[in-house]
Amino acid sequence: MLKMAGGTAVAGGLLGGAGYAMARPSAPASAPEAAAPWHSKLVRPGPDGKLVYAEDANKSRIPDFSWAGYRNGEAPLPDVPVLRTISPVSGDNTEHIQKALDEVGALPLDANGFRGTVLLRPGTYPVAGTIRIAHSGVVLRGAGPTDDPAVSSIIKATGKAAQQNVILVGGAVENWSAEVPGSRTDVVSDFVQVGSRTFTVADASKLKVGDNIIVFHPHTAEWLKAIDNGGVDEKPPWPVGKRPIIYNRYVKAVSGNEITICAPVFNHLERKLSQSYVYKWDNGEVVRDAGVESLRIDIQANSAEDEDHARNGVQLKGVEDAWVRNCRAVHFVFAGFDTHAATRCTILDSWAYSPRSQIIGSRRYNFNAGNYAQQVLFRGLTASYARHAFVASGTTKTSGCAWVDGVSRLSYSESGGHHRWSQGLLFDNISEIEAKYDRGHMISLHNRIDHGSGHGWSSVHSVAWNCTVDDGKWVTVQRPPTAQNYAIGTTGAANGKSYQDLTPGFIEGTNKPGLAIKSLYDAQLADRLR
């Protein structure tokens, strides 16, 4: 039995299974009678319309992913007024664009935290260096992302391999280690369940509402043993201390020694396995409320496997509440859109396609949640020729990210968590079609065993919701020790088959039309904001 929050019990377990793969059909001219709507046993509306969640015997449950995105999904992306408008100049436009951004960056912030937008008129802008938005409240906007310079703004990236990013937003923060002295206090709750926002600390007098804190779960020998040494086989276990679980949060409430944080934890914090603690983080160098909009980033490459050119189209690094909207990146080596030390960010209605690189490791991660990426929403996505189109590559420090409404074509490998216990990943209405990958597992929440340097469990407490794979391909979900993964409403096959065929995660409703909650992210956000 599965226990529903609130005390209601429901039957459940492994449903679906291998199933029969089929393409998601387009509606015929005369559509047949609609399938009867159904709800997952794990998340569904209760009598009052609010969502209720089931949990298993290990207290695992589907977490709330709706905290992903700009301002935790609680505000639309802003339309920041234009203060500078420029046209292309002959030759390298790096300094030309940078000068306009820095001029706007020198202006004071307005009452809403914005400075202004630099607008690029239609045309082609050759850029040999990196364009950096280094100030909060600054936006770089083009006229459109198509390949027609008469109506769109095209950044023609001409730099060589040293040009790591064509556009960098932020860039001053690598990690969250800048602990405010004297602010540390232990988490004394014996068990903080995945999805929880409230727990008890030893001394909450060190904290107040609005503090930016880090929740730190050390990587201990006891925890490593509980997760079966990370899931590796012949390669060494993950070194103790190397992979702490870290959450970047704000304090929302303090009551005695109990605190409530702004977004949930995406892994159980079990005191007998690891003594977690919190500390205030000095976030003074973070860039906020900055964005890139309506641009085409066209990276110049000499051949299909040439790598002597820019690694990333746009990187969000050391940022909070930043965004990319209506952009297209082409011919990158690593990522069209990369995030690192980025929280509460949105990448919306964007394409990352036709990378140019060798088809080997550390390449073609088209939409990437990297180290310290948390609460990042990737939505309205188009990818092609990826190795990992929609992917979290940041290990234990990456969590709470969602890829929603995305299509990847002609992939050479899988989407999903990539290595070492990334948590709380949502793949919502994601399609992997026309794949070139011969192994078959196209969306994978599983154990990668000894791949790479010993990847092990790539993702935990993660969900594939209403996803589609081609005939002969499948969604892989496997059950990690102490955790769970889920595939609900898959069109195609869903199972536990991967590099090793392990115990499947929770699989439900494979090839069953009528899933009432079409988008888990949308349903959870509406539920939270109602």
C-alpha positions in Angstrom: 0.0 0.0 0.0 1.0 3.6 -0.6 0.1 6.1 2.1 -1.4 9.4 0.9 -0.5 12.6 2.7 -3.4 13.2 5.0 -3.8 9.5 5.9 -5.6 8.0 2.9 -4.2 4.7 1.7 -4.2 3.6 -1.9 -2.9 0.5 -3.6 0.0 0.8 -5.9 3.2 -0.5 -7.1 4.9 -1.2 -10.4 2.4 -0.5 -13.2 2.9 -0.4 -16.9 6.2 -2.0 -17.5 7.7 -2.6 -20.9 4.5 -1.9 -22.8 4.4 -1.3 -26.6 6.2 1.7 -28.0 4.2 4.0 -30.3 4.5 7.6 -31.5 2.3 10.2 -30.0 -0.3 10.5 -32.8 -1.6 13.7 -34.2 -5.4 14.2 -34.0 -7.2 12.8 -37.0 -9.7 14.9 -38.9 -12.5 13.2 -37.1 -11.2 12.4 -33.6 -12.4 9.4 -31.8 -14.1 9.7 -28.4 -11.6 11.0 -25.9 -10.0 8.5 -23.5 -11.3 8.5 -19.9 -9.2 10.8 -17.7 -7.1 9.2 -15.1 -4.9 10.4 -12.2 -1.7 8.9 -11.0 -1.8 7.1 -7.7 1.1 9.2 -6.4 -0.2 12.7 -7.1 -3.9 13.6 -7.6 -6.5 16.2 -6.5 -8.0 15.6 -3.1 -11.6 16.4 -2.2 -10.8 20.1 -1.9 -9.0 20.2 -5.2 -5.6 20.5 -3.6 -3.0 17.9 -4.7 -2.3 15.1 -2.4 0.8 12.9 -2.6 1.4 9.2 -1.8 4.6 8.0 -0.1 6.1 4.6 0.0 7.5 2.7 3.0 10.8 4.6 2.8 8.9 7.9 3.0 9.8 8.7 -0.7 7.3 10.8 -2.5 7.1 12.9 -5.6 8.5 16.3 -4.7 7.0 19.7 -5.7 8.9 21.0 -8.7 7.0 24.2 -9.0 9.7 26.2 -7.3 11.8 26.1 -10.5 12.1 29.2 -12.5 12.3 33.0 -12.2 11.3 34.1 -8.7 10.3 30.5 -7.9 7.7 30.6 -10.6 5.7 33.3 -8.8 6.2 36.1 -11.3 6.4 36.3 -15.1 9.6 37.2 -16.9 9.8 41.0 -16.9 9.8 43.3 -19.9 12.7 45.7 -19.0 12.6 49.0 -20.8 15.2 49.8 -23.5 17.8 52.4 -22.6 20.4 51.8 -25.3 19.9 50.8 -28.9 22.8 49.9 -31.2 23.5 48.7 -34.7 26.3 46.5 -36.0 29.7 48.0 -36.7 32.3 46.7 -39.0 34.8 44.1 -37.6 34.6 42.7 -34.1 31.6 43.9 -32.2 32.6 42.6 -28.8 33.7 45.9 -27.3 30.8 47.7 -29.1 28.2 45.6 -27.3 30.1 45.4 -24.1 30.3 49.2 -23.9 26.6 49.6 -24.1 26.0 46.9 -21.5 28.5 48.5 -19.1 26.9 52.0 -19.6 23.5 50.6 -18.6 25.1 48.6 -15.8 26.5 51.9 -14.3 22.9 53.3 -13.9 21.1 52.9 -10.6 18.7 50.1 -10.0 15.0 51.1 -10.1 12.5 50.2 -7.4 11.9 46.8 -9.1 15.6 45.9 -9.2 16.2 46.7 -12.9 18.5 49.0 -14.8 17.5 48.7 -18.4 17.9 46.8 -21.7 20.4 47.1 -24.5 18.6 46.5 -27.8 20.5 45.2 -30.8 18.9 46.3 -34.1 18.6 43.6 -36.8 21.8 42.6 -38.4 24.9 40.4 -38.0 27.3 41.2 -35.1 30.7 39.4 -35.5 32.0 38.7 -31.9 35.4 37.3 -31.3 35.3 37.5 -27.5 32.8 37.0 -24.7 30.0 39.4 -24.1 29.4 39.7 -20.3 26.4 41.0 -18.4 28.2 41.7 -15.1 25.6 43.9 -13.4 22.2 43.1 -11.9 19.1 44.4 -13.7 20.6 44.5 -17.2 19.1 42.8 -20.3 20.6 42.1 -23.7 17.8 41.9 -26.3 17.8 41.3 -30.0 15.2 41.7 -32.7 14.7 38.0 -33.1 16.5 34.6 -33.3 16.1 33.6 -36.9 18.9 33.3 -39.5 17.7 36.3 -41.4 19.7 39.4 -40.5 17.0 41.7 -42.0 14.7 40.9 -39.1 16.8 39.2 -36.5 19.9 40.0 -34.4 22.7 37.4 -35.1 25.8 37.1 -32.8 28.3 35.6 -35.2 30.8 34.1 -32.8 34.2 34.0 -34.6 36.4 33.3 -31.6 38.5 30.2 -31.2 38.5 27.6 -28.4 39.6 30.1 -25.8 36.2 31.8 -26.2 34.4 29.5 -23.7 31.1 31.4 -23.7 29.7 33.7 -26.3 27.5 35.4 -23.7 28.1 35.1 -20.0 25.6 36.4 -17.5 27.2 36.9 -14.1 30.5 35.0 -13.8 31.8 36.1 -10.4 30.5 33.2 -8.2 31.8 29.6 -8.6 30.2 28.0 -5.5 28.4 28.6 -2.2 31.3 28.2 0.2 31.4 31.8 1.5 30.1 31.0 5.0 29.3 34.0 7.2 31.3 33.4 10.4 29.3 32.4 13.4 26.2 31.6 11.5 26.4 27.8 11.4 23.9 25.7 13.3 23.1 21.9 13.1 19.9 20.5 11.8 18.6 18.5 14.8 15.5 16.9 13.2 16.2 13.2 13.1 14.6 12.9 9.6 13.7 15.6 7.1 11.6 14.0 4.4 12.2 14.7 0.7 9.8 17.5 -0.3 9.9 19.1 3.2 10.5 22.8 3.8 10.4 22.9 7.6 12.8 21.4 10.1 14.4 22.1 13.5 17.9 23.5 14.0 20.0 23.7 17.2 19.9 27.5 17.4 17.6 29.5 15.2 18.6 32.8 16.9 21.4 32.9 14.4 18.9 33.2 11.6 16.1 35.5 10.5 13.5 35.7 7.8 15.2 36.7 4.5 18.6 35.2 5.2 20.2 33.4 2.3 21.3 30.1 3.8 23.0 26.9 2.7 21.7 23.6 3.8 24.7 21.2 3.9 24.5 17.4 4.1 28.0 16.0 4.5 29.1 13.1 2.4 29.9 10.6 5.2 30.9 7.0 5.2 27.6 6.0 6.7 25.6 7.8 4.0 27.8 6.3 1.3 27.2 2.8 2.7 23.4 3.4 2.7 23.5 4.3 -1.0 25.6 1.2 -1.9 28.8 3.2 -2.4 27.1 5.3 -5.0 26.2 2.4 -7.3 29.6 1.8 -8.9 30.7 -1.7 -9.6 34.4 -2.2 -10.4 35.5 1.5 -10.0 36.2 2.8 -6.5 33.4 4.2 -4.3 32.9 7.9 -4.3 35.5 9.3 -1.9 34.1 10.3 1.4 33.6 14.0 1.7 33.6 14.6 -2.1 29.9 14.7 -2.8 28.0 16.6 -0.1 24.3 17.5 -0.8 23.9 21.2 -0.8 20.8 23.4 -1.1 20.7 27.2 -1.6 17.6 28.6 0.2 16.1 31.6 1.9 14.6 31.6 5.3 10.8 32.2 5.1 9.8 31.7 8.7 11.3 31.1 12.1 9.3 29.7 15.1 11.4 28.9 18.1 14.1 26.7 16.6 12.0 25.6 13.7 12.7 27.2 10.4 10.9 27.1 7.1 12.8 27.6 3.8 11.7 28.9 0.4 11.8 25.6 -1.5 11.9 22.0 -0.5 14.8 19.6 0.0 15.0 17.0 -2.7 16.6 14.2 -0.7 16.0 12.8 2.8 18.2 14.3 5.4 18.7 11.5 7.9 20.6 12.5 10.9 21.9 9.0 11.7 23.6 8.9 8.3 24.9 12.5 8.2 24.7 15.5 10.5 23.4 18.2 8.3 23.8 21.9 9.2 22.9 25.3 7.8 24.9 28.5 7.5 24.3 32.0 6.2 25.9 32.6 2.8 27.6 35.8 1.7 25.9 36.3 -1.7 27.2 39.8 -2.4 28.6 39.0 -5.8 25.5 37.3 -7.2 24.0 39.0 -10.3 20.2 39.2 -10.2 17.4 40.1 -12.6 19.5 39.9 -15.7 18.6 38.3 -19.0 19.3 37.5 -22.7 16.4 37.7 -25.2 15.6 37.3 -28.9 19.1 36.6 -30.1 20.7 34.0 -32.5 24.1 32.9 -31.4 25.7 31.4 -34.5 29.1 29.9 -33.6 31.5 29.6 -36.5 32.9 26.0 -37.0 35.0 24.6 -39.8 33.5 21.1 -39.8 31.0 18.8 -38.1 33.6 17.7 -35.5 35.7 20.9 -35.3 36.2 22.0 -31.7 38.3 25.2 -32.3 35.4 27.5 -31.4 33.2 28.6 -28.5 32.1 26.0 -26.0 28.8 27.5 -24.9 26.2 29.8 -26.4 24.9 31.4 -23.2 26.1 30.6 -19.7 24.2 31.7 -16.6 26.8 31.6 -13.8 26.7 33.0 -10.3 23.2 34.3 -10.8 19.7 34.4 -9.2 16.5 35.2 -11.0 18.1 35.4 -14.4 16.7 34.3 -17.7 17.1 33.5 -21.4 14.0 33.9 -23.6 13.5 33.3 -27.3 17.1 32.6 -28.2 18.7 30.1 -30.5 22.3 28.7 -30.2 23.9 26.7 -32.9 27.3 24.9 -33.4 28.4 25.0 -29.8 30.8 22.3 -28.4 29.3 21.7 -25.0 26.0 23.6 -24.4 23.7 25.9 -26.1 22.5 27.0 -22.7 24.5 26.2 -19.6 23.8 27.0 -15.9 26.4 27.0 -13.1 25.8 28.3 -9.6 22.5 29.5 -10.9 19.3 29.5 -8.8 15.7 30.5 -9.7 16.4 30.9 -13.4 14.3 30.3 -16.6 15.4 29.3 -20.1 12.3 29.8 -22.2 11.3 29.1 -25.8 14.8 28.5 -27.0 16.6 26.2 -29.4 20.0 24.5 -28.9 20.8 22.6 -32.0 23.4 21.3 -34.5 26.4 21.3 -32.2 29.8 21.0 -33.8 32.2 18.7 -31.9 33.4 15.2 -31.6 30.7 12.8 -30.4 32.5 11.8 -27.2 32.2 12.6 -23.5 31.8 16.2 -22.1 30.2 17.4 -25.3 26.7 18.2 -26.6 24.8 18.8 -23.4 22.4 21.1 -25.2 20.3 22.4 -22.2 22.5 21.8 -19.1 22.0 22.1 -15.4 25.6 22.1 -14.2 27.3 22.3 -10.8 25.2 24.3 -8.2 22.3 24.7 -10.6 19.1 24.7 -8.6 15.4 25.6 -9.3 16.2 26.2 -13.0 13.3 25.9 -15.4 14.0 25.0 -19.0 10.8 25.3 -21.0 9.7 25.3 -24.6 12.8 23.6 -25.9 14.1 22.4 -29.2 17.3 20.3 -29.4 19.1 18.2 -32.1 22.2 16.1 -32.5 22.8 16.1 -28.7 24.6 13.5 -26.7 22.5 14.7 -23.6 19.8 17.1 -24.8 18.1 17.8 -21.5 20.6 17.0 -18.7 21.8 17.6 -15.1 25.6 17.2 -15.0 26.1 18.8 -11.6 26.0 15.8 -9.2 24.8 16.1 -5.6 24.9 19.9 -5.8 22.3 20.1 -8.5 18.6 19.7 -7.8 15.1 21.0 -8.3 15.4 21.6 -12.0 12.7 21.0 -14.6 12.7 20.5 -18.3 9.2 21.1 -19.6 7.7 20.9 -23.2 10.9 19.9 -25.0 11.6 18.0 -28.2 15.0 16.4 -29.0 15.7 14.9 -32.4 18.6 12.7 -33.6 20.2 12.3 -30.2 23.3 10.2 -29.8 22.6 9.4 -26.1 20.1 9.9 -23.3 18.5 12.8 -21.4 18.4 12.7 -17.6 20.6 13.1 -14.7 24.2 12.4 -15.7 26.1 11.3 -12.6 26.5 11.1 -8.8 23.1 11.7 -7.2 21.5 14.7 -8.7 18.1 15.1 -7.1 14.6 16.2 -7.8 14.7 16.4 -11.6 11.5 16.7 -13.6 11.2 15.7 -17.3 7.7 16.9 -18.2 6.3 16.4 -21.7 9.7 15.7 -23.1 10.0 13.9 -26.4 13.1 12.0 -27.6 12.5 11.1 -31.2 14.3 9.9 -34.3 17.2 8.9 -32.0 20.6 7.8 -33.3 21.4 6.1 -29.9 21.6 2.4 -30.2 21.2 1.4 -26.5 17.6 2.5 -26.3 17.2 4.2 -23.0 16.4 7.8 -24.2 15.2 9.4 -20.9 17.1 7.8 -18.0 16.7 8.1 -14.2 19.1 5.3 -13.3 22.4 3.9 -12.3 25.2 4.6 -14.8 27.4 2.2 -12.9 31.1 2.6 -13.9 30.6 5.0 -16.8 32.9 7.9 -17.0 34.9 8.1 -13.8 32.3 6.1 -11.9 29.0 7.9 -12.4 26.9 5.6 -10.3 23.4 6.8 -9.5 22.7 9.6 -11.9 19.4 10.9 -10.5 17.2 10.3 -7.5 13.7 11.4 -6.5 13.2 12.3 -10.1 10.2 12.1 -12.5 9.5 11.5 -16.2 6.0 12.7 -16.6 4.0 12.3 -19.8 7.1 11.8 -21.9 7.4 10.2 -25.4 10.0 7.9 -27.0 10.1 6.2 -30.3 9.3 2.6 -31.1 12.1 0.4 -29.9 13.3 3.0 -27.3 12.3 3.4 -23.7 12.3 5.5 -20.6 14.5 3.9 -17.9 13.6 4.4 -14.2 15.4 2.4 -11.6 15.0 2.5 -7.8 18.0 3.9 -5.9 18.8 2.8 -2.4 17.1 5.2 0.1 15.2 6.9 -2.7 12.9 6.4 -5.7 12.4 7.5 -9.4 9.2 7.6 -11.4 7.8 7.3 -14.9 4.2 8.2 -15.3 2.1 8.4 -18.4 4.9 7.4 -20.9 4.0 7.1 -24.6 6.4 4.3 -25.7 8.1 1.9 -23.3 9.1 2.4 -19.7 11.2 -0.1 -17.7 14.3 -0.7 -15.6 16.6 -1.7 -18.5 19.9 0.1 -18.7 23.6 -0.8 -18.4 22.4 -3.3 -15.8 18.8 -4.3 -15.4 18.0 -3.3 -11.9 14.9 -3.0 -9.8 12.5 -0.6 -11.7 11.3 2.5 -10.1 7.6 3.4 -10.0 6.1 3.0 -13.4 2.5 3.8 -14.1 0.1 4.3 -17.0 2.5 3.5 -19.9 0.7 4.0 -23.2 -2.5 4.8 -21.3 -4.1 7.9 -22.8 -6.1 10.3 -20.7 -3.6 11.4 -18.1 -5.6 14.1 -16.4 -2.6 16.2 -15.2 -1.0 16.9 -18.6 1.9 18.9 -17.0 3.1 18.1 -13.5 4.9 21.4 -13.2 1.9 23.4 -14.3 -0.4 21.5 -11.9 2.0 21.9 -9.0 2.5 25.6 -9.6 -1.3 26.3 -9.9 -1.8 24.3 -6.7 0.8 26.2 -4.8 -0.4 29.6 -6.0 -4.1 29.1 -5.6 
